[in-house]
């Protein structure tokens, strides 16, 4: 099963611009890894079944990170959790 994300808006206010840019460049692979850990099929099914599909999801605040890979991993974990929140509870 595939998961297609048409648009992803990130609000990275307060994060150093070069760090934010580097983290966003690493976000694709980090999100792929986060979804693989939780099951991309589950996330895709949850996203498809979501009654508010296309509605913004607030992933909450992200703790500051000192480097781009750590920030990308934190963002990816939050996005994966927002796509399929039932995985976080189980």
C-alpha contacts under 8 A as a table, 3 or more apart, distances in Angstrom:
res1	aa1	res2	aa2	distance
1	X	40	X	7.16
1	X	41	X	5.34
1	X	44	X	7.08
2	X	40	X	7.22
2	X	41	X	7.07
2	X	44	X	6.55
3	X	40	X	7.12
3	X	41	X	7.86
3	X	43	X	7.55
3	X	44	X	4.99
5	X	8	X	7.12
12	X	15	X	5.77
12	X	20	X	6.82
15	X	19	X	6.98
15	X	20	X	6.14
15	X	64	X	7.68
16	X	19	X	5.31
16	X	20	X	6.12
17	X	20	X	5.00
17	X	21	X	6.06
18	X	21	X	5.14
18	X	22	X	6.15
19	X	22	X	5.20
19	X	23	X	6.10
19	X	67	X	6.85
19	X	68	X	5.62
20	X	23	X	5.11
20	X	24	X	6.15
20	X	68	X	7.08
20	X	71	X	7.99
21	X	24	X	5.20
21	X	25	X	6.33
22	X	25	X	5.16
22	X	26	X	6.52
22	X	68	X	5.59
23	X	26	X	5.10
23	X	27	X	6.09
23	X	67	X	7.98
23	X	68	X	4.34
23	X	69	X	6.09
23	X	70	X	7.97
23	X	71	X	5.88
23	X	72	X	4.73
24	X	27	X	4.88
24	X	28	X	7.75
24	X	72	X	6.46
25	X	28	X	7.09
26	X	29	X	6.01
26	X	30	X	6.32
26	X	68	X	7.52
26	X	69	X	6.66
26	X	72	X	5.90
27	X	30	X	4.97
27	X	31	X	5.82
27	X	72	X	5.01
27	X	73	X	7.20
27	X	75	X	7.37
27	X	76	X	6.37
28	X	31	X	5.22
28	X	32	X	6.16
29	X	32	X	5.00
29	X	33	X	6.21
30	X	33	X	5.14
30	X	34	X	6.17
30	X	72	X	6.19
30	X	73	X	5.42
30	X	76	X	5.72
31	X	34	X	4.97
31	X	35	X	6.05
31	X	73	X	7.34
31	X	76	X	4.47
31	X	77	X	7.02
31	X	79	X	7.55
31	X	80	X	6.90
32	X	35	X	5.27
32	X	36	X	6.06
33	X	36	X	5.00
33	X	37	X	6.26
34	X	37	X	5.29
34	X	38	X	6.58
34	X	73	X	7.78
34	X	76	X	6.24
34	X	77	X	5.79
34	X	80	X	6.39
35	X	38	X	5.11
35	X	39	X	5.54
35	X	40	X	5.02
35	X	43	X	7.15
35	X	80	X	5.93
36	X	39	X	4.94
36	X	40	X	5.57
38	X	42	X	7.55
38	X	43	X	7.79
38	X	87	X	7.06
39	X	42	X	5.41
39	X	43	X	6.56
40	X	43	X	5.05
40	X	44	X	5.98
41	X	44	X	5.14
41	X	45	X	6.04
42	X	45	X	5.20
42	X	46	X	6.06
42	X	84	X	7.02
43	X	46	X	5.10
43	X	47	X	6.05
43	X	80	X	7.32
43	X	83	X	5.83
43	X	84	X	4.90
44	X	47	X	5.09
44	X	48	X	6.07
44	X	83	X	7.83
45	X	48	X	5.12
45	X	49	X	6.06
46	X	49	X	5.14
46	X	50	X	5.96
46	X	83	X	6.79
46	X	84	X	5.56
47	X	50	X	5.18
47	X	53	X	6.76
47	X	83	X	5.79
47	X	84	X	6.86
48	X	53	X	7.06
49	X	53	X	7.79
50	X	53	X	5.32
52	X	55	X	5.34
57	X	82	X	6.74
58	X	82	X	7.72
59	X	78	X	5.64
59	X	79	X	6.40
59	X	81	X	7.99
59	X	82	X	6.08
60	X	78	X	7.82
62	X	74	X	6.88
62	X	75	X	7.08
63	X	74	X	8.00
64	X	71	X	7.29
65	X	68	X	7.35
65	X	70	X	5.96
65	X	71	X	5.26
66	X	70	X	7.27
66	X	71	X	7.63
67	X	70	X	5.62
67	X	71	X	6.40
68	X	71	X	5.08
68	X	72	X	6.00
69	X	72	X	5.06
69	X	73	X	6.14
70	X	73	X	5.14
70	X	74	X	6.25
71	X	74	X	5.11
71	X	75	X	6.14
72	X	75	X	5.13
72	X	76	X	6.01
73	X	76	X	5.03
73	X	77	X	6.07
74	X	77	X	5.17
74	X	78	X	6.31
75	X	78	X	5.21
75	X	79	X	6.17
76	X	79	X	5.08
76	X	80	X	5.98
77	X	80	X	5.18
77	X	81	X	6.05
78	X	81	X	5.02
78	X	82	X	6.09
79	X	82	X	5.02
79	X	83	X	6.19
80	X	83	X	5.16
80	X	84	X	6.39
80	X	85	X	7.97
81	X	84	X	5.35
81	X	85	X	4.97
81	X	87	X	7.18
81	X	88	X	6.41
82	X	85	X	5.36
84	X	87	X	5.90
84	X	88	X	7.70
85	X	88	X	5.38
85	X	89	X	6.97
86	X	89	X	5.22
86	X	90	X	6.31
87	X	90	X	5.30
